[in-house]
Amino acid sequence: MKKDIDFTPVEGVVVTIARRFNELNEAEWGVYLINQNETTITNVFVTSRGYSGDDAKSKADQERTSTLRHFFTEIGAGQWVQVETIMPDVFHLNNEYWVSFYVGSKIFDKKFIFVPDSIVEENLQPIAELGLDGVLHV
């Protein structure tokens, strides 16, 4: 039963959308998963998708992106991985990243949603682990 399931909150695993500049000084955006814990996380599965409006709305009335799935065998303590590249063309959508992973034999999952137009210059902050500026979702 649902009451028997331990829903331990996810702490120390964050998603950020960060900007870097290429050799032509053009902005390139990436989605990164950062493990800020002192423990390795394993069997990391990330599902990403973009959608307009309320997720409860009729799917026919929504603007949607493809659903992408990414798998990482492990992310060490204090390490990060680039999940995917993201284009500014989808910043006006809800950008959702559903992250599931194991710590030992215990499974954790959390949904990170960047709401429309939250990925803007005013919201950028330094992301120390990456040495880049980005929008951090905790």
RODO-2510 file (C-alpha; in nm, 4 decimals, decimal comma):
residues 138
     n   res          X          Y          Z
     1     m     0,0000     0,0000     0,0000
     2     k     0,1010     0,3589    -0,0564
     3     k     0,1283     0,4213     0,3197
     4     d     0,3989     0,1535     0,3372
     5     i     0,6247     0,3212     0,0803
     6     d     0,9046     0,5374     0,2166
     7     f     0,9036     0,8617     0,0147
     8     t     1,2370     1,0014     0,1323
     9     p     1,2890     1,3477    -0,0164
    10     v     1,5681     1,3911    -0,2699
    11     e     1,8467     1,6119    -0,1375
    12     g     2,1766     1,7089    -0,2945
    13     v     2,0847     1,6140    -0,6512
    14     v     2,0039     1,9170    -0,8660
    15     v     1,9389     2,0052    -1,2284
    16     t     2,0677     2,3211    -1,3906
    17     i     2,0373     2,4728    -1,7344
    18     a     2,3653     2,6526    -1,7945
    19     r     2,5124     2,8689    -2,0654
    20     r     2,8596     2,8572    -2,2108
    21     f     3,0073     3,0490    -2,5002
    22     n     3,1718     2,8715    -2,7929
    23     e     3,4774     2,9889    -2,9882
    24     l     3,2538     3,2200    -3,1958
    25     n     3,1222     3,3789    -2,8729
    26     e     2,7768     3,2281    -2,9327
    27     a     2,5742     3,1046    -2,6375
    28     e     2,5250     2,7290    -2,6109
    29     w     2,2892     2,5909    -2,3469
    30     g     2,3093     2,2562    -2,1724
    31     v     2,1172     2,0647    -1,9083
    32     y     2,3349     1,9284    -1,6291
    33     l     2,2688     1,6921    -1,3404
    34     i     2,4853     1,7629    -1,0355
    35     n     2,5368     1,5195    -0,7480
    36     q     2,6218     1,7432    -0,4499
    37     n     2,6111     1,4494    -0,2080
    38     e     2,9054     1,2688    -0,0537
    39     t     2,7712     0,9415    -0,1946
    40     t     2,7771     0,8016    -0,5469
    41     i     2,4381     0,7668    -0,7138
    42     t     2,3843     0,4771    -0,9533
    43     n     2,1495     0,3660    -1,2302
    44     v     2,0552     0,7279    -1,2988
    45     f     1,7634     0,7612    -1,5395
    46     v     1,6543     1,1045    -1,6673
    47     t     1,3420     1,1610    -1,8757
    48     s     1,3064     1,5022    -2,0369
    49     r     1,0188     1,6673    -2,2172
    50     g     0,8739     2,0092    -2,2876
    51     y     0,5072     2,1066    -2,2916
    52     s     0,2943     2,4188    -2,2954
    53     g     0,0248     2,5126    -2,0498
    54     d    -0,1025     2,2978    -1,7688
    55     d    -0,0049     1,9308    -1,7944
    56     a    -0,3673     1,8431    -1,7113
    57     k    -0,4908     2,0096    -2,0311
    58     s    -0,5906     1,8021    -2,3272
    59     k    -0,2798     1,6738    -2,5038
    60     a    -0,4294     1,7927    -2,8341
    61     d    -0,4232     2,1537    -2,7075
    62     q    -0,0579     2,1449    -2,6017
    63     e     0,2653     2,2289    -2,7740
    64     r     0,4972     1,9377    -2,6918
    65     t     0,8507     1,8232    -2,7569
    66     s     0,9664     1,4665    -2,7941
    67     t     1,0318     1,2753    -2,4742
    68     l     1,4000     1,1920    -2,4390
    69     r     1,5491     0,9337    -2,2056
    70     h     1,9045     0,9310    -2,0733
    71     f     2,0866     0,6744    -1,8604
    72     f     2,4059     0,7105    -1,6580
    73     t     2,5575     0,4098    -1,4791
    74     e     2,6852     0,6254    -1,1946
    75     i     2,7597     0,9813    -1,0936
    76     g     3,0240     1,0084    -0,8257
    77     a     3,0075     1,2212    -0,5140
    78     g     3,0487     1,5865    -0,6089
    79     q     3,0405     1,5042    -0,9819
    80     w     2,8158     1,6194    -1,2648
    81     v     2,7099     1,5056    -1,6118
    82     q     2,5685     1,6891    -1,9099
    83     v     2,2280     1,5371    -1,9759
    84     e     2,1548     1,7088    -2,3068
    85     t     2,1833     2,0238    -2,5118
    86     i     1,8799     2,2515    -2,5033
    87     m     1,7788     2,5141    -2,7578
    88     p     1,6428     2,8557    -2,6536
    89     d     1,3468     2,7825    -2,8862
    90     v     1,1898     2,5736    -2,6061
    91     f     1,2485     2,8127    -2,3148
    92     h     0,8854     2,9299    -2,3472
    93     l     0,7671     2,5787    -2,2510
    94     n     0,7619     2,3918    -1,9223
    95     n     1,0867     2,1934    -1,9403
    96     e     1,0539     1,8854    -1,7217
    97     y     1,3330     1,6538    -1,6067
    98     w     1,2283     1,3464    -1,4110
    99     v     1,5313     1,1989    -1,2371
   100     s     1,5406     0,8513    -1,0793
   101     f     1,8465     0,6963    -0,9168
   102     y     1,9705     0,4567    -0,6511
   103     v     2,1774     0,5153    -0,3410
   104     g     2,2736     0,1652    -0,2401
   105     s     1,9563    -0,0404    -0,2759
   106     k     1,7174     0,2502    -0,2167
   107     i     1,5515     0,4252    -0,5107
   108     f     1,4836     0,7982    -0,5272
   109     d     1,3080     1,0120    -0,7841
   110     k     1,2226     1,3763    -0,8313
   111     k     1,0655     1,5899    -1,0998
   112     f     1,2387     1,9201    -1,1823
   113     i     1,0269     2,1631    -1,3876
   114     f     1,1653     2,4853    -1,5334
   115     v     0,8538     2,6964    -1,5883
   116     p     0,8058     2,9015    -1,9057
   117     d     1,0473     3,1900    -1,9501
   118     s     1,2389     3,1140    -1,6284
   119     i     1,5578     3,0602    -1,8276
   120     v     1,6429     3,4264    -1,8749
   121     e     1,9458     3,6476    -1,8123
   122     e     1,7986     3,7895    -1,4877
   123     n     1,7778     3,4384    -1,3336
   124     l     2,1335     3,3293    -1,4157
   125     q     2,3626     3,2645    -1,1216
   126     p     2,7117     3,1179    -1,0956
   127     i     2,7108     2,7375    -1,0838
   128     a     3,0365     2,6668    -0,9004
   129     e     3,0568     2,2981    -0,9958
   130     l     3,0440     2,3833    -1,3665
   131     g     3,2226     2,7168    -1,3716
   132     l     2,9282     2,8478    -1,5749
   133     d     2,6259     3,0690    -1,5223
   134     g     2,2890     2,8995    -1,5199
   135     v     1,9442     2,8575    -1,3722
   136     l     1,9601     2,6141    -1,0821
   137     h     1,6621     2,3986    -0,9847
   138     v     1,6977     2,2390    -0,6426
***
